[in-house]
C-alpha cells in the first residue's frame, strides 16, 4: 500500500516505547489461551510517507515553504505516542496518523506502517513457585503484530482511512511430521523425491482486512489480536495433515475466516526454509543445515472464496 507510483516523502524506522498504556482485554476463542496483555511496554517501529499535489513545486522549483522536514515526522510520532489512550497498536497508529495528517493542510495522503517490538514479562522464582515479574521484561525478536494504513484528506479536512491491512510477521514454526509432498510432476530439473512424511520449517507472515476497519482501531469485541491468529495457525498445523505448503495455506486461511466473520480477507506468505541433511546414518538423531534458496508461497482468499 505504499504510494511508490507517485510523488512522496517521509521517514522510516521511527522507534518509540510507550509505557503504561491501557491494558488490552479480549474474550476467548477455542484455539487460544490469550485473553489480553497489560501493555506495560508497547514498542513500535514506524514508517510514514506523505504526498499531495502542493508538494510538486518543492521538486520542480526548489520551493521549501511547505516542506515539513522529515525529522519532524519522527519527532511528532515519538512524542505524541504518550497521548494515546487506547490499548491496541492499530488504534495507536491510527491516532498518530490522524493527528499528524490533520496538523499540516498541505498533506492530503499518508501511508503509515508499523511493526510491534514485543516485550515479554520474564518468569522469575517467587514464594509460591515461578511467576511473571511485574518489573522485568525481555525484548523478543519472534513473531510480532504489524499494521499498514493509508489515509486521504477530503473535503473540509475530513480524514478517511482508505486502506488497511493488519498482520502477524515473522512466525517461524517447524513441524516434525504430518507434512507430505508427493504426486507432483517431475522432469530432468526436479531433484527431489516424493515424500509422504517430512520435516517442514516455515517462516510466515499473515495479513487480514476487516469488513469494517473500525473493528481494527476501536478495540471493540470484534477486534482480533495478532495472538489469536498466531494460535489458530499453530493449532491448525498441529492437528491437520497437509499434502503441500499450498494445502496448509488453505487450511489455515479457511479456519481463520470461519473463526472470524468480521474479516473480509486473509492472506498468507511463507518462506520454505529448506534443510539439507548432513547425517548419513539411519538414526533418529540427524544434523541439518539451511539451504540458501527458499520456496516462496503466497495465498489470499476473501470470505466468499471459502463459503
N, C-alpha and C positions, 0 to 999 in steps of 0.2 A: 504493500500500500504506500510505497514511497513515491513522491512526485518527481521521479527521475526524468520524465519526459518534458518537464517544464523548467522554469527558472526558479530556483530556491536557494536558501542558505540556512544555516543553523549551527548547532553544536552537538557533538556526541560525547559519550562516556561521562555524563554528568552523574556523579555518585553522591548520594546523601544517605544518612542514617537517622531515622526518626524514632525517638524513644517514647514509650508510654502512650501509644495510640489507643483508641478504644478497642477493647478485646473483641475478637470475632467469635460469634456463637452461631452454630448451624445445627440442624437436626441430625438424623441418622439415615443412612442407606444400608442395605444388607451387605454390600461388598466392602464397607469401610468402618473402622473404629473412630475416624476423625469426626470430632464434634466442635472444633474451634481451636483458637490459639490466643494466648494472652497479648500478643502484639507488643511485648516489652521492647523489642527492637524490630523495626522494619528497615531493611536495607534495599536500595533501589539503584539500578544503573539506567539512566535515561538518555535518549537521543531525541532531539527536537529539530524539525525543519519547518520553515515557514515560507510563504510565497504570496504574491499579489501583483497586479498589473502596475501598481505605483512604483515598484522596485525597478522597473525596466530602465529608467533613466539613471539609476545608480550604476548600471553596467555600460550604457551607451554614452553617457555624458560625464560619468565620474562624479555625480551629484550625491553627496552623502547625507543630505539634510534629513532624510527619513530612515537612514540605515542604522538600525539598532545594532550595536556591537555584539558579536557572538558571545563574548564573555558575559554580557548582560543576561543572556539566556540561562547560563548555568547558575549565575548568582541568584536570579529570581526563583528558579526551580528549587535550588537547595534551601534558600532562606524561607521560602513560603511553605515548605513541607510541614513546618511545625504548626501551621494554622489548620491543617486538615483534621476534621473532627470525626471522620468515618473509620471503618475497620477493614477495608479491602484495598488491595493495590490498584484494582481497576478504578475504584472511587477516588483514590489519591491522584492517579494520573489524570482523570477527568477534571478534578478540582484544579490541579496545576495548569492544565491546558486552557481551561476556560478563563482562569484568572490572567494568564499571560496574553492570550489572544485578545481578550477584552481591553487590555491595557494600552494596546497600540493600534489605532484605527487603520493604519496602512497595511496591517496584516489581515488578509482575508482567508487564507488557508493555513492549516497547520497539520503536520503529522507528528505524533509523539509515540515513541516506542519505549517500553520499559521491561527490564528483567529483574526479578527478585534476587536479592542477595540474602539467602536464608541464614538465620542464626538459630541454632538449636540449643535448648536447655541441656546442660551437662548433668548426667546422673552421678550422684555422689553418695557415699555411705552416710546414713543417719542413725538415730537411736532405734528406729524400727525397720532397719534394712535400707536398701538403696532407694533414693528418691531424687526427683528433679530439683536441681539447685534453683533458687529464686534470685541468684546473683551472677552465676557464671554461665556464659553462653559460648558456643563454638561455631565459627563460620563454616558453612558447608558448601562444597563445590559440586554437590549432587544435583538432583532434579530441582527445578525452580519454576515458579509461575512466570508467565510472560503476558504482555499486553501490547496491542498496536491499535491506536485510534486515529481517525482522520476527521478533521473539523473544517467547516466552512462558515464564514460570517456572511449573513444575508441581510435583508432589509432591517434598517434601524439598529444595526449592530447585533441582531439575534445570532447566536452561535448554535450551529446544528452539527450533531455527530453524524457524519455521512457514512463512515465505515468503521467497523470494529472487529477485532479478532483477539480473543483470549487464548491462552495457551499454557502448555506444560513443556518445558525444554529439558534436554539432557537426561532423560530417563534411560539408564543403562541396566539391562537385565540379561541374564544368561539362564537358559533352561536346559537341563542336562538330558532330558528325554521328552518324548511326546511330540517331536518335530520330525517331519518327513519331507523328502523332496525326491520324487520319482515320477516316471511317466512322461518326462519332458523329451522334446526332440533332440537328437544328438547328431553331430557331424564331426568332421575332422578337427574342428576348433574346440570341441567340447571335451574337456579333460577331467570332468567329474563323473563319478559313478552314481547311479540312482541309490538313494538311501531311504530306508523306511524308519530309521531311527538315527538321530544325530544331535550333537550339541549345537545350540543356536544362541549366538550373542548378538544383541541388537542395541544400538544407540538410537533413541527415539525422541521425536518431537511431535506434539499434538496441538491442534488448533480447533477452536469452535466459535460459532456465531449463535447468538440468541435470536429468537423471533422478535423480542423486544429488547433493544440494547439497554434499557433502564434496569433490567434484571441483573446486568453485569455491574452496574455502577452503584445502585442504591443499597445493595446488601440486604435485599428482602429474602423471604423464604424461598424464592425462586433462584437465588444466587447459587452458583456451582463453584465451590472452591477447587483449585487445581489438585488438591489432595484426594478428592473424590474420584477424579478422572484417573489419577495415578493408581488408585486402589482397584478400580474396575479393570484397568489394563492388567494389573498383576493377577487379579482373581481369574480373569478370562484365560490368560495364558497358562495359569496353573491348572485349571480344571479341564480345558479343552485341548484335544489333539489337533494339530494343524498339518496340512499337506504341503504348505509352502508359506513363505512370508506374506505373499499376497492373500492367501487364505486367512492367515492370522489377522491381517489388517482388517479384513471384512468382519471377522468375528468380533473384534474389539469395537469397531465402528457401530456395528449392529447393536451391541449391548449398551454402549453409551447412549445412542439415540433412543433406544427403548426405555432406558432408565430415566432420561431427562426429556420430557415432552416440550420443555421450554426452549430446546435447541432447534435451530433451523438447519445447521450444517456441522459436520465434524470432519476434520482432516487428520491424516497421519503421514509422517515421513520417517523412514527408517533407514539406517545405515547398517548393513550386514557386516559386522566386524569378523572377517573370516580368519579362522585359526588354522595354522599349519601344524600338522602333527610331527613332533620331533622324535617321539619314542618309537622304537621298533618292536618291543616285546608286547605280547598279547597279555596284558595285565590291567587291572582297573586303574592303577596309578600311571598316568601318562603326562607328558610335557608338551605344551603347545607354544607357538609364538604368533603374533599378529602378521597377517599379510598386509602390505601397504595399500593395495587396491581394496575397495569395498563395494558391495552392492548398494544401490541407491533406489529405494522403492517408495512411491507415494500413492496415496489413495484418498479420495474425497467423496463424500456422499451427503445428499440432502435427505431430509426426513422422508420425502415421497419415494426415495430410492429403496428404502427398506420396508416400507409398509405395503 
